[in-house]
C-alpha cells in the first residue's frame, strides 16, 4: 500500500514536469507517432514520460544508449497501451538494446524429459523476468514508415502483455466478458494461419505466427496496429476482439 502511494506520488510529480523539449523532434521521426490523431498523441506523451523514467535502457555489444533510442522504443510500446488507464508495463524493468540481430538459445520440448537446445539469430526476445531485448537497427528501419505489417517493439511488448497472467500462451489479461469470444476467434484464426503456412499460401498475417498461440497473438498485434484496415477487411472477427482487448480502433488512424 505504501509502495503504491509512493509510486503514484512520484509519477504525479514526473507528469507535472511535462516532456523534455527535445522529445517532440525525436517523435516526429517515428512514423507510427505521426500517424496518431492529435488526441491520441496527447494521451501518449504522459504515458511515455512515465515509461521512459521507470525503465532501465541498457546498450549491449558496444551500443551506447541515446535519448532517441529510449523515446522511440517507449513511444512504440506505449501505443499498445493507450486504451489501458494507469498501465505502464510495470513488470518490464529493463530494455536491452543490441546494435543488430543477436544469437540466442531456443529450447524445444521433444517429449518426456528430452529438450533440444539450439542457437539462432533473433531480432528480439521477451522474458518472464521483465526483460525485453531488441535490435536497434531493425527498430530504426521500422519507424521510417507504417503499413508493413511488422513491428519488433509491438511484437515483443505484446509478449509482455501475454505474460501478465502467467505463462506466455497467447492469452493475455482478457476481460471476463470477452473471454469466450476471444478463445473461439483466436483458435479459429490460429488454425487458419497454420493451414495456410503448411500449404505455403500467402497471408496477411506473418506465417511466423503459426509457430505457437503466443507467437500468433504477437503477430496479430503487429498487424492490428500496422495494417489495421486490411485486418478489419480480411479478418473482421480477429480485428474486433483485438479492438475490444486493446480498447482502440487503429483503422481510424489510417482513414
N, C-alpha and C positions, 0 to 999 in steps of 0.2 A: 504493500500500500504506500509506504513512504517512498519506495523507489519509483513508483508510478507518478507520485506527486512531484518528485524532483525532476523526473524526465519531462513531464508536461510543463513544469516551470521553466526548464532550460529551453525547451522548444518555443515557448511563448516569447522568451527574450530574443531568441535567434530570429524568429519571424518578424519581430518588431524592427530588426535592423534592415530588413529587405535584402535583396540580392546584390552582390557586388556589381559595380558599374561595368566591369569587364565581361560579365556573363552574357548580356544581350548580343554582343558581337560574336561570341562563340556559338550561341544558339542559332544565330542566323545562318551558320554554315551547316546546320543539321536539317536536312530536307524534311524529315518527319516532324520537326518542330514547326517549320514554316507552313506546313500543311494544315496545322491545327487552326480552328476558328479562334478569334480573339478571346472569347470566353474561356476556351479550354487552355489557351496559353496562360491566362491569368490564374487558372486553377493549378497549372503545372508549377509555376515559379515557387510558391511556398513549399510544396511537396519536395521539389528538387533541392531547395535550401536545406531542409532537414536531412534529406537523403545524403547529400554530399558531406554535411557536417558530421554525420554519425557513422559513416563507413570509412574504413581504412583502405586506401588505394595504394597498392604496392607494385612496383615495377620489378620484373624478373628478367634474367638473361641480358642485363645491361641497360634495360629500358628505364629512362628517367620519367617519372610521372609528372605531368603538367596539369595546369588548371583546365586546359582544353579537354584532356582525357577524362577527368573527373566529371566535368559538366556534361560532356557528350554522352558518356555511359549513363550517368544519372538521369539525363533527360529521357533517353530511350526506355530505361527501366521504369521511370515514373509515369510514362504514357500508359503503361499497363494498368496502373492503379488509380487513374484519375476518377474512376467511379467508386472507389473504396475510401470512405471517410476515415481520417485519422489512422491510416495504414502506411507504413514507410519501409516495408521489408525489414522489420525489426530483427528477424533471425539471421539476416545477412550481415556479417561483421566485416568481412574482408573481400575486396575485389582485387584479384591478381591479374595484372596486365602483362602479356608477353608481346614481344615485337611482331611475331607472326605465329603460324600454327606450331604446335608443340607435340611431342610424343608423350603418350600416357598409356597406362595399363588398362586393358579391358579384361574382365573376368566373365567366363562363360560357364554356366552350370551344365554339366554333362550328365547329371542324374546321380543319385546317391551322394557320395562324398567327393566325387570327382569334379574338379574345376580346371578349366583351361585358362591360362593367363597369357595374353598376347599384348604386344605394344603396337600402337598405331598412331597416325597423325590425327590431331584433334584441333578444332578451331575454338572450342570452349568446353567447359565442364561445370556442372553444379554439384555441390556436395552437401551431405546431410548436416555437416557441422557449421553451415552458414558461409562457406567459402564459394566464390564464383571465380572461375578462371577464363580469361577472354583474350583473343588475338586482336591487338590494336590495329594491325594492318587491315584486317577484314572489317572491323568496325568503321574505319575511315573510308573504306570503299563503299560500304552500305549506306552511309549518310549523305552520299552525293545525290541520290535520287530514290524515290519510292516507287512501288509497283513491281518490284522484282519477285515478291512473294517470299523472300528470305530475309531474316534479320537475326544476327547472332545474339544480341542482347535480349530481344524478345524471347528467343528460344530458351536461353539459359535461365532467365528470370521466371519464365513460365514453369520451369522445373522447380524453382524455389517455391512458387505458389502451390505446385503439386504436392510438395513435401510438408506443407503446413499441418496436415492432419496425419502425418506419419510417413508411410512409405511413398516412394516415387512410383505411382501406379497409374497415372493418368486421371486420377480422381481428386481434384483439389477440394477446398472447403466449400462445396456446393450447398446453397441454401436448401433446407428440407423440402420446400415447395417445388424445387427444380429437380430434385434427385432422380425421380423415376424417369422423367423425360430425358434428363442428361444421360442416364445409363443406356436407355434404349437407343437414343440418337448416336451417341459416341460408339457404341458397339456396332451398330449398323454401318456407320461411316468408316469405322476402322476396318471392318471386313471388306467393305467395298474397295478401300485403298489396297489392302493386302491382295485381293484378287487381281486388281489392275497391275500391281507390282509383279505378281507371279507371272502374268502374261505380257509384261513389258508394254502395257498400254500407257499412253501419255495421260497425265492427270494434272489438275490444278494444284493439288496438294503434293508436296515433295514425297517421293517414294521412301525417303528415309523414315517417314512416319509409320511405315509398315513394320519397322523393327520391333515395336512394342507399343502398348497402350500409352506408356509415358511419353515416348517419342511422338506418338500421334497427337497427343494434347499439345505438345510444344510446337510441332509443325503447324497444327491447326491455328494456334495462337499467332504464329508468324503471318500466316495467310490472312487471318481475320483482321489484323491491323495494317497489313501491307498491300493486300489485294481484296479489300472488303466488298467492293462492288461485284467482282467476279464470283466471290464466295457466296454472296447473297443470291446471285442468279443461279449458280450451278449446284450449290449445297444450301438451300434455304433453311432446312431444319438445323443443320450444324451452325449456320450463322445465327439463328435465333437463340439457341441455347448458350452460345458463347456471348452473345449480346446481353443476355439476361445475367449471366455469371459476371461479366466484366462491368455491367451497368453502363455500357457505351454502345454507340451506333456509328462506328467509323466510316461506314459507307457515305454518310452525310458529309464527311470532310472532303470527299473526292468529287462532290457534285458542284 
